[in-house]
Amino acid sequence: MSILHRLRERLAKQVSPTEPPAPSIPVPAAAPAASKAGPESTADTAIIAAQSIADILRVEEVTDAEYFVGDLFRRRFGGNPPDYPRSFVAFYRPTRTRFVAIGYVHYMVFEDSYMCGGMVMDERQYRQIPAPHRAIIKAAGGVAETMLRDTFARLAHAPAIWGYVGDKLAEQVDLRAGFRHTHDPHVMVVWNHELPEEEKAARLARVIALGPF
């Protein structure tokens, strides 16, 4: 079964009770298969002449993170990826018919909002990306920032998105993507709704009480 067919089967949307259903996002159709006796299709081997990051990098919500990033997650975190909603994978597309899982981020539902965590990028796959494509990805902020911006937009129906940071480099990426500091040195937040300051403070206190996430 081709990667495109597997993508269509695996990249199913998971919609929270308060979120309006999102339209399905089409996956580009595969080019016609080359003849068994002939050379490999040009579409299978030709590097995309990308003009923007949208040509080569795409973030999709998946129902089975293990299938796409299980080994990567274990290598970086020493455990299995979450098996509960919501998981997003960044796919790099070097050619028209190839997709490579290169990044991952997870969101856990907390009250009526989300908690962001488990973000990881496959540095081994990234080093294999051709220089012109790496330049485009870097100019857009990188894989991690792209994943955050994309997923923040998809989860904007929630009053808040929470993050927990302890790494200075990750903190800079978080700030560029839209996270803001709180009075807690580790907890960051994206406020999607206008809320009274008292309510913001109460929500923040409940998140801080949870500890690292």
C-alpha positions in Angstrom: 0.0 0.0 0.0 1.5 3.4 -0.9 2.3 6.1 1.6 -0.5 8.3 0.1 -3.1 5.6 0.7 -1.8 5.1 4.3 -1.9 8.9 4.8 -5.5 9.0 3.7 -6.4 6.2 6.1 -4.4 7.4 9.1 -4.7 11.2 9.0 -8.3 11.3 10.4 -9.5 14.4 12.3 -10.4 14.2 16.0 -12.9 16.9 16.8 -13.5 18.0 20.4 -17.1 18.6 21.6 -16.7 22.3 21.5 -14.9 22.5 18.2 -16.9 23.0 14.9 -16.1 20.2 12.4 -13.2 21.1 10.2 -13.3 20.3 6.5 -11.1 17.4 5.4 -7.8 18.5 3.9 -7.0 16.8 0.6 -3.8 14.8 0.2 -2.2 15.3 -3.2 -2.8 12.4 -5.5 0.0 10.2 -6.5 1.5 10.4 -10.0 0.7 7.5 -12.3 3.0 4.5 -11.6 5.9 3.9 -13.9 5.9 0.8 -16.1 7.5 -2.2 -14.5 9.9 -2.4 -17.4 10.6 1.3 -17.6 12.6 3.7 -15.4 11.3 5.1 -12.1 8.8 8.0 -12.6 10.3 11.5 -12.6 7.6 12.5 -10.0 9.0 9.9 -7.7 12.6 11.2 -7.8 12.6 14.8 -8.8 13.1 17.2 -5.9 10.2 19.7 -5.7 11.1 23.2 -6.9 9.5 24.8 -3.8 8.5 28.4 -3.6 7.3 28.4 0.0 7.2 26.1 3.0 3.6 25.1 2.1 5.1 23.3 -0.9 7.2 20.9 1.2 5.9 20.9 4.8 2.5 20.0 6.0 1.0 19.4 9.5 -1.7 16.8 9.9 -3.7 15.5 12.8 -3.3 11.7 13.2 -5.1 9.2 15.3 -2.1 6.8 15.7 1.1 8.7 16.5 2.9 5.4 17.1 2.5 4.5 13.4 4.3 7.7 12.3 6.7 8.8 15.1 6.9 5.9 17.6 10.6 5.3 17.1 11.4 9.0 17.0 9.5 9.7 20.2 11.1 6.8 22.1 14.6 7.8 20.9 14.1 11.4 22.2 11.8 10.8 25.3 12.4 7.2 26.3 8.8 6.2 26.1 5.8 5.7 23.8 4.0 8.6 22.2 0.6 9.5 23.7 -2.3 7.3 22.6 -5.0 9.9 23.4 -6.0 13.0 21.6 -4.7 15.2 20.0 -1.6 14.3 18.0 -0.1 16.3 15.1 2.7 15.2 12.7 4.7 17.4 10.4 5.3 15.7 7.0 8.2 16.8 4.8 7.5 16.2 1.1 10.8 16.0 -0.9 9.1 14.9 -4.1 5.5 14.8 -5.4 5.0 11.2 -4.1 7.1 11.0 -1.0 6.2 12.0 2.6 8.5 11.8 5.6 7.4 12.3 9.2 9.8 14.9 10.5 8.1 16.4 13.5 5.5 15.8 16.2 3.5 17.8 18.8 0.7 16.7 21.2 -2.2 18.5 22.9 -4.0 17.2 25.9 -7.5 18.5 26.8 -7.6 20.3 30.1 -11.0 21.7 31.1 -12.0 23.6 28.0 -8.5 24.3 26.8 -5.4 22.5 25.7 -2.0 21.7 27.1 0.9 21.5 24.6 3.7 19.0 25.0 5.8 16.2 23.5 7.1 18.4 20.7 10.0 16.7 18.9 11.8 17.1 15.5 13.7 14.3 13.7 17.1 15.8 13.4 18.4 12.8 11.4 15.7 13.3 8.7 16.3 17.0 8.8 20.0 16.7 7.9 19.0 14.7 4.8 16.8 17.5 3.4 18.4 19.3 0.4 19.9 22.7 1.2 17.3 24.7 -0.9 14.5 23.1 1.1 16.2 23.6 4.4 16.7 27.3 3.6 12.9 27.6 3.0 12.1 25.8 6.2 14.5 28.0 8.2 13.2 31.2 6.7 9.7 30.2 7.9 11.0 29.7 11.4 11.8 26.0 11.3 9.8 22.8 11.8 8.9 23.4 15.4 7.6 26.9 14.9 5.7 25.9 11.9 4.0 23.1 13.8 3.0 25.4 16.7 1.6 28.1 14.4 -0.4 25.6 12.4 -1.8 23.9 15.5 -2.5 27.1 17.4 -4.7 28.2 14.5 -6.6 24.9 14.5 -7.2 25.0 18.2 -8.1 28.7 18.4 -11.6 27.8 19.5 -10.3 27.0 23.0 -10.0 29.9 25.4 -6.3 29.1 26.1 -3.4 26.9 25.1 -0.9 26.1 27.8 2.8 25.3 27.5 5.5 24.2 29.9 9.0 25.1 29.0 12.4 24.6 30.7 14.7 24.9 27.7 15.9 28.4 26.6 16.0 27.4 22.9 12.5 25.9 23.0 11.4 29.0 24.8 12.5 31.3 22.0 10.6 29.1 19.5 7.5 29.2 21.7 7.6 33.0 21.9 7.9 33.4 18.2 5.0 31.1 17.6 2.7 33.0 20.0 3.2 31.8 23.5 3.5 34.4 26.2 5.2 34.3 29.7 3.2 34.1 32.9 4.4 34.8 36.4 5.4 31.2 36.6 8.9 30.6 35.2 7.8 27.5 33.3 4.2 28.0 32.3 3.4 29.9 29.1 0.1 30.6 27.5 -1.8 31.6 24.3 -5.0 33.5 25.2 -7.4 32.9 22.4 -10.4 34.6 24.0 -10.8 37.9 25.8 -11.2 37.0 29.5 -11.4 39.0 32.7 -8.0 39.2 34.5 -9.5 37.4 37.5 -10.5 34.5 35.4 -7.1 34.3 33.7 -5.4 34.3 37.1 -7.7 31.4 38.3 -7.1 29.4 35.2 -3.3 29.9 35.5 -3.4 28.8 39.1 -5.1 25.6 38.2 -2.5 24.8 35.5 0.4 25.6 37.8 -1.0 23.3 40.4 -0.7 20.4 38.0 3.1 20.6 37.9 5.2 19.7 34.8 3.2 18.5 31.7 
